[in-house]
C-alpha cells in the first residue's frame, strides 16, 4: 500500500529556506522561475513537528547528532554517578570500540564528536549507558582522560587509527554495543526517512517515504526588504541609523508532495503491533500537512496553513507526482478567483486527465473553501482532523470511501 499526499500552501512574504547567499531557494520549472523548499528542510520541519505537537513520544523518535558520546556521558554521570572524566572516557571509548570515528579537528569538545551525524533512537542512549555502567570494572583501564597521540600514532591514517581502537576494545562488549546500534532503527522518524552510515552498511535503513522539493505553482518574483536599525542609547541630537541592509523574500503558493510505502514502513518499524504503524502514518500525515520550515520566521512569521490537501491511497502501482499540473504557472483570475483557486483547478484537472494512469485508488480531499462540482474529482472532507483520521483508517484495511 502507498499513500500519497498532495498539498497546496500559500505563504505570506517569507524566506523559509535560504541558499548560500541568504536568498530564498528557487529553481527553473516549465520554463519559468519558481520558489522552492528543499526536501531536507521539509523533513526537518516534520521531525520537529513530531516533538512540538507530541505526535510521537520520545521512545519512538530518533536524534540526528554528532554528540552521541556527550549524551551517553550525561546519562552515566546523572543516573549512574560516574565522574565527568570517567563518563566521557567510557562514552568515547564505546564510540571508538564499535568503529565509529571521531572528529580530528577543533578543541577537546569537538574531538569527542563523531565524524558525521548519526541518526539513532533517543532511547538507545540510555541503553548504551546502562551497558557501559554494567561493564565499568572491565573498562576501568580505559577510563582515563584522552592523552595526546604519540608521534608515530600521528602518522597513522584515520582508517588505521579507527581499526586499532576497534581491535583494542573488548570483543564481547563491542558485539553487544554493535547489536544495540544495528537493530536500533524502529523509531518512527528513522523508519520513515531512513539512515545511511558509510562505515556500517548493515546499520543502514532504506527510507519508507519520499519527499519532493516543494515548488511554487506560480512564477516567482523576488523582492527585497531594506531595513535599518537605530542605537537606542545614542544621543537624541544624533541622526541616522546604525545598521542597514537588505533581505530577499517572496510570496508563493507551493505544491508539496510526498509518498509513504506502508509495507516498507511496517518492516522498518520492526514491530508486529499495527497500532504503532497506524499511529506513525497519522503522525506523518499530520506533521507533513502542518510543518513549516523555520527560515527567517522571527522576521516574517509566515505561519500559513495549507488551503488544500489530497490523499491518494493505492494498493498497487507506482505513485505519481502531480507537479506537471503547474507547467503553466497558476495566476489569479479576476476578482472572484485567487491564486489558490487557480492552483486547485489546475491540480484537479490534471488529476482527472490522468485518471486512467492513476488506476484504482481512493482519493480523500480537504480544502479551506468550497470546491467546484466535478464527478471526476474527490470531494471535500469536512475537517482536517477527519482527513487525518480517514487516512489512518485506510491503513487498517477499512476506512471510508471518498
C-alpha positions as CSV (number, residue, x, y, z in Angstrom):
1,X,0.0,0.0,0.0
2,X,1.2,3.5,-0.9
3,X,-0.2,6.8,0.5
4,X,0.5,10.0,-1.5
5,X,-0.1,13.4,0.0
6,X,-0.5,16.4,-2.3
7,X,-0.6,19.8,-0.6
8,X,-1.3,23.4,-1.8
9,X,0.0,26.0,0.6
10,X,0.2,29.8,0.1
11,X,2.7,31.7,2.2
12,X,2.8,35.4,3.0
13,X,6.1,37.2,2.3
14,X,8.8,34.8,3.7
15,X,12.3,33.4,3.3
16,X,11.7,29.9,4.6
17,X,14.6,28.1,3.0
18,X,17.8,30.0,2.1
19,X,20.6,29.3,-0.3
20,X,24.3,30.0,0.4
21,X,23.8,33.7,-0.3
22,X,20.8,34.1,2.0
23,X,18.3,34.3,-0.8
24,X,15.2,32.1,-0.9
25,X,15.9,28.9,-2.8
26,X,14.4,28.7,-6.3
27,X,14.6,26.7,-9.5
28,X,13.5,26.6,-13.1
29,X,10.4,24.6,-13.9
30,X,8.3,24.6,-17.0
31,X,10.4,27.4,-18.4
32,X,9.6,29.7,-15.5
33,X,11.4,30.6,-12.3
34,X,9.8,29.1,-9.2
35,X,10.2,29.4,-5.5
36,X,11.5,26.2,-3.9
37,X,11.6,24.4,-0.5
38,X,14.1,21.6,-0.3
39,X,13.2,18.1,0.7
40,X,15.6,18.3,3.6
41,X,14.1,21.4,5.2
42,X,10.6,19.9,5.0
43,X,11.8,16.6,6.6
44,X,13.4,18.5,9.5
45,X,10.2,20.5,10.0
46,X,8.3,17.3,10.1
47,X,10.6,15.8,12.7
48,X,10.3,19.0,14.7
49,X,6.5,18.8,14.5
50,X,6.6,15.2,15.9
51,X,8.0,16.8,19.1
52,X,6.2,20.1,19.1
53,X,2.7,18.6,18.7
54,X,3.6,15.5,20.7
55,X,2.6,13.3,17.7
56,X,5.4,10.8,18.5
57,X,6.7,10.0,22.0
58,X,10.4,10.2,22.9
59,X,10.9,6.4,22.8
60,X,9.7,6.3,19.2
61,X,11.7,9.3,17.9
62,X,15.3,9.5,16.8
63,X,18.0,12.1,17.2
64,X,20.4,13.2,14.4
65,X,23.6,14.1,16.2
66,X,27.4,14.2,16.4
67,X,27.2,14.4,20.2
68,X,26.3,10.8,20.9
69,X,29.2,10.5,23.3
70,X,28.2,13.6,25.2
71,X,24.6,12.3,25.6
72,X,25.8,8.9,26.8
73,X,28.2,10.6,29.3
74,X,25.4,12.8,30.6
75,X,23.4,9.6,31.5
76,X,26.4,7.9,33.0
77,X,27.0,11.0,35.2
78,X,23.4,11.8,36.1
79,X,21.9,8.4,36.5
80,X,24.9,6.1,37.4
81,X,27.1,8.5,39.4
82,X,30.2,8.5,37.2
83,X,32.6,11.4,37.3
84,X,32.7,13.7,34.3
85,X,36.1,12.4,33.2
86,X,35.2,8.7,33.6
87,X,31.8,9.2,31.9
88,X,33.4,10.8,28.8
89,X,36.1,8.2,28.7
90,X,33.6,5.4,28.8
91,X,31.4,7.0,26.1
92,X,34.2,7.9,23.7
93,X,35.7,4.5,24.2
94,X,32.4,2.9,23.1
95,X,32.2,5.2,20.0
96,X,35.8,4.1,19.1
97,X,35.2,0.5,20.0
98,X,32.3,0.0,17.6
99,X,34.2,1.5,14.8
100,X,32.7,5.0,14.6
101,X,35.4,7.5,14.0
102,X,35.6,10.8,16.0
103,X,36.4,14.2,14.7
104,X,40.1,15.1,14.5
105,X,39.6,18.9,14.4
106,X,38.7,21.5,16.9
107,X,39.1,21.6,20.6
108,X,38.7,18.7,23.0
109,X,34.9,19.0,23.0
110,X,34.8,18.8,19.2
111,X,37.1,15.8,19.2
112,X,34.6,13.9,21.3
113,X,32.0,14.2,18.5
114,X,31.6,11.6,15.8
115,X,33.0,12.3,12.3
116,X,29.5,12.7,10.9
117,X,25.9,13.0,12.0
118,X,24.4,9.8,13.3
119,X,20.6,9.1,13.3
120,X,19.9,7.0,16.3
121,X,16.9,6.3,18.5
122,X,16.8,8.5,21.6
123,X,16.1,5.5,23.8
124,X,19.3,3.8,22.7
125,X,21.4,6.5,24.6
126,X,20.3,5.1,28.0
127,X,20.6,1.5,26.8
128,X,24.3,2.1,25.9
129,X,25.0,4.0,29.1
130,X,23.5,1.1,31.1
131,X,25.7,-1.5,29.3
132,X,28.8,0.6,29.9
133,X,27.9,1.1,33.6
134,X,27.4,-2.7,33.9
135,X,30.9,-3.3,32.5
136,X,32.6,-0.4,34.2
137,X,35.1,-2.6,36.0
138,X,36.3,-4.3,32.9
139,X,36.7,-1.0,31.2
140,X,38.4,0.8,34.1
141,X,41.8,0.8,32.4
142,X,40.4,2.8,29.5
143,X,38.6,5.4,31.7
144,X,41.3,7.9,31.8
145,X,41.4,11.3,30.0
146,X,42.5,11.1,26.4
147,X,46.2,11.8,26.1
148,X,47.8,13.5,23.0
149,X,48.7,10.8,20.5
150,X,52.3,9.7,20.2
151,X,54.4,10.9,17.2
152,X,54.2,7.6,15.4
153,X,50.4,7.5,16.0
154,X,50.0,10.9,14.3
155,X,51.4,9.3,11.2
156,X,48.6,6.7,11.1
157,X,45.8,7.3,8.7
158,X,42.3,7.9,10.1
159,X,41.3,4.5,9.0
160,X,44.2,2.7,10.7
161,X,43.5,4.6,13.9
162,X,39.9,3.6,13.9
163,X,40.8,-0.1,13.2
164,X,43.3,0.0,16.1
165,X,40.8,1.4,18.5
166,X,38.2,-1.1,17.5
167,X,40.6,-4.0,17.8
168,X,41.6,-3.0,21.3
169,X,38.0,-2.9,22.6
170,X,36.7,-6.0,24.5
171,X,35.1,-8.2,21.8
172,X,32.1,-9.3,23.7
173,X,31.2,-5.8,24.7
174,X,31.8,-4.5,21.2
175,X,29.4,-7.1,19.8
176,X,26.8,-6.2,22.3
177,X,27.0,-2.4,21.5
178,X,27.2,-3.1,17.8
179,X,24.0,-5.2,18.0
180,X,22.2,-2.4,20.0
181,X,23.1,0.2,17.4
182,X,22.4,-2.1,14.4
183,X,19.0,-3.1,15.5
184,X,18.0,0.3,16.9
185,X,16.1,1.5,13.9
186,X,12.4,1.0,14.8
187,X,11.6,4.6,15.6
188,X,9.0,6.4,13.5
189,X,11.4,9.0,12.0
190,X,14.2,6.6,11.2
191,X,11.7,4.2,9.7
192,X,10.3,7.0,7.6
193,X,13.4,8.8,6.5
194,X,16.0,6.1,6.6
195,X,19.6,6.0,7.8
196,X,22.9,5.7,5.9
197,X,26.2,5.1,7.7
198,X,29.1,4.5,5.3
199,X,31.2,2.8,7.9
200,X,28.4,0.4,9.0
201,X,26.3,-0.6,5.9
202,X,24.5,-3.2,7.9
203,X,23.1,-0.4,10.1
204,X,21.5,1.3,7.1
205,X,17.7,1.7,6.8
206,X,16.0,2.3,3.5
207,X,13.5,5.2,3.8
208,X,9.9,4.2,3.6
209,X,8.8,7.7,2.4
210,X,9.9,10.1,-0.3
211,X,9.6,13.9,0.0
212,X,9.8,16.1,-3.1
213,X,11.2,19.5,-3.3
214,X,8.2,21.8,-3.0
215,X,7.9,24.3,-5.9
216,X,5.6,27.3,-6.3
217,X,2.6,26.9,-8.6
218,X,3.1,30.5,-9.6
219,X,6.0,32.2,-11.3
220,X,8.2,33.7,-8.6
221,X,9.3,37.3,-8.3
222,X,12.0,38.0,-5.7
223,X,11.5,41.1,-3.6
224,X,13.9,43.0,-1.3
225,X,13.3,44.3,2.2
226,X,15.6,47.3,3.0
227,X,16.0,47.6,6.8
228,X,17.6,49.9,9.2
229,X,18.4,49.7,12.9
230,X,18.9,52.5,15.4
231,X,21.0,52.6,18.5
232,X,18.6,53.0,21.5
233,X,21.2,54.7,23.6
234,X,22.7,57.2,21.2
235,X,22.3,61.0,21.9
236,X,19.0,62.4,20.9
237,X,20.7,65.0,18.7
238,X,22.4,62.3,16.6
239,X,20.6,61.5,13.4
240,X,20.8,58.4,11.2
241,X,20.7,54.6,11.5
242,X,23.4,52.5,13.0
243,X,22.9,49.4,10.7
244,X,21.3,48.8,7.4
245,X,20.9,46.0,4.9
246,X,18.6,44.1,2.6
247,X,16.8,40.7,2.9
248,X,15.3,38.9,0.0
249,X,11.9,37.3,0.2
250,X,8.9,36.2,-1.9
251,X,5.3,35.2,-1.5
252,X,4.3,31.9,-3.3
253,X,1.8,29.1,-3.3
254,X,3.7,25.8,-3.0
255,X,2.8,22.4,-4.4
256,X,4.1,19.9,-1.8
257,X,4.2,16.1,-2.5
258,X,5.2,13.0,-0.5
259,X,4.5,9.3,-0.7
260,X,4.7,6.6,2.0
261,X,5.2,2.9,1.3
262,X,3.2,1.5,4.2
263,X,4.5,-2.1,3.8
264,X,8.1,-0.8,3.9
265,X,7.2,1.4,7.0
266,X,5.8,-1.7,8.7
267,X,9.1,-3.6,8.0
268,X,11.3,-0.7,9.2
269,X,9.4,-0.3,12.5
270,X,10.1,-4.0,13.2
271,X,7.1,-4.2,15.3
272,X,4.1,-6.5,14.9
273,X,1.8,-4.1,16.7
274,X,-0.3,-2.4,14.0
275,X,-1.2,0.3,16.5
276,X,2.3,1.8,16.1
277,X,2.1,1.6,12.3
278,X,-1.3,3.4,12.2
279,X,0.0,6.0,14.7
280,X,3.1,6.5,12.6
281,X,1.1,7.1,9.4
282,X,-1.3,9.5,11.1
283,X,1.6,11.4,12.8
284,X,3.4,11.7,9.4
285,X,0.3,12.9,7.6
286,X,-0.5,15.5,10.3
287,X,3.1,16.6,10.5
288,X,3.6,16.9,6.7
289,X,0.4,19.0,6.4
290,X,1.2,21.4,9.2
291,X,5.0,21.5,9.3
292,X,6.6,24.8,8.2
293,X,10.3,25.4,7.8
294,X,11.8,27.9,10.2
295,X,13.9,30.1,8.0
296,X,13.6,33.9,8.8
297,X,10.4,33.2,10.8
298,X,11.4,35.7,13.5
299,X,11.4,38.4,10.9
300,X,8.4,37.4,8.8
301,X,6.2,35.0,10.8
302,X,4.8,33.2,7.7
303,X,2.7,30.7,9.7
304,X,0.2,29.9,6.9
305,X,-1.8,26.6,7.0
306,X,-2.4,24.7,3.7
307,X,-5.5,25.5,1.7
308,X,-5.9,22.1,0.0
309,X,-4.8,18.5,0.9
310,X,-5.3,15.5,-1.3
311,X,-4.5,11.9,-0.2
312,X,-4.3,9.2,-2.8
313,X,-4.2,5.7,-1.4
314,X,-3.4,2.8,-3.7
315,X,-2.8,-0.9,-3.1
316,X,-0.7,-1.4,-6.2
317,X,1.1,0.6,-8.9
318,X,3.6,3.3,-8.7
319,X,3.0,6.7,-7.1
320,X,2.6,9.8,-9.3
321,X,3.5,13.4,-8.6
322,X,1.1,16.0,-9.9
323,X,3.7,18.7,-10.3
324,X,3.2,18.9,-14.0
325,X,-0.2,20.4,-13.4
326,X,1.8,23.6,-13.0
327,X,4.0,23.6,-16.1
328,X,2.0,26.7,-17.0
329,X,2.1,28.8,-13.8
330,X,-1.1,29.4,-11.9
331,X,-2.2,33.0,-11.5
332,X,-5.2,34.9,-10.1
333,X,-8.1,35.2,-12.5
334,X,-10.4,38.2,-11.9
335,X,-11.8,39.4,-8.7
336,X,-13.5,36.1,-7.8
337,X,-10.7,33.6,-8.0
338,X,-7.3,33.9,-6.2
339,X,-4.0,32.1,-6.8
340,X,-5.0,29.2,-4.6
341,X,-8.3,28.8,-6.6
342,X,-6.4,28.5,-9.9
343,X,-3.9,26.1,-8.4
344,X,-6.6,23.8,-7.1
345,X,-8.4,23.9,-10.5
346,X,-5.1,23.1,-12.3
347,X,-4.3,20.2,-9.9
348,X,-7.7,18.6,-10.1
349,X,-8.0,19.0,-13.8
350,X,-4.6,17.4,-14.3
351,X,-5.5,14.5,-11.9
352,X,-8.7,14.0,-13.9
353,X,-6.8,13.8,-17.2
354,X,-4.6,11.1,-15.6
355,X,-7.5,9.1,-14.2
356,X,-6.6,6.1,-16.4
357,X,-3.0,6.2,-15.4
358,X,-3.8,6.7,-11.7
359,X,-5.8,3.4,-11.8
360,X,-7.8,2.2,-8.8
361,X,-7.1,4.4,-5.9
362,X,-9.0,6.0,-3.0
363,X,-8.9,9.8,-3.0
364,X,-9.6,11.9,0.0
365,X,-9.7,15.7,-0.1
366,X,-9.8,18.6,2.4
367,X,-9.9,22.2,1.5
368,X,-10.5,25.5,3.3
369,X,-13.0,26.5,0.6
370,X,-15.8,25.2,-1.5
371,X,-14.7,23.1,-4.4
372,X,-16.4,23.1,-7.8
373,X,-18.8,20.2,-8.6
374,X,-16.9,17.6,-10.7
375,X,-17.8,13.9,-10.7
376,X,-14.2,13.0,-11.6
377,X,-12.7,14.8,-8.6
378,X,-12.7,13.8,-5.0
379,X,-14.9,15.8,-2.7
380,X,-14.1,17.6,0.4
381,X,-13.7,16.1,3.9
382,X,-15.3,18.5,6.4
383,X,-12.5,19.0,8.9
384,X,-8.7,18.4,8.8
385,X,-8.9,16.0,11.7
386,X,-11.4,14.0,9.7
387,X,-8.9,14.0,6.9
388,X,-6.1,12.6,9.1
389,X,-8.5,10.0,10.6
390,X,-9.7,8.8,7.2
391,X,-6.1,8.4,6.0
392,X,-5.4,6.4,9.2
393,X,-8.5,4.3,8.8
394,X,-7.3,3.1,5.4
395,X,-4.2,1.6,6.9
396,X,-6.5,-0.7,8.9
397,X,-7.8,-2.0,5.7
398,X,-11.2,-0.3,6.3
399,X,-11.9,3.4,6.1
400,X,-14.5,5.5,4.3
401,X,-14.5,5.7,0.6
402,X,-14.1,9.1,-1.0
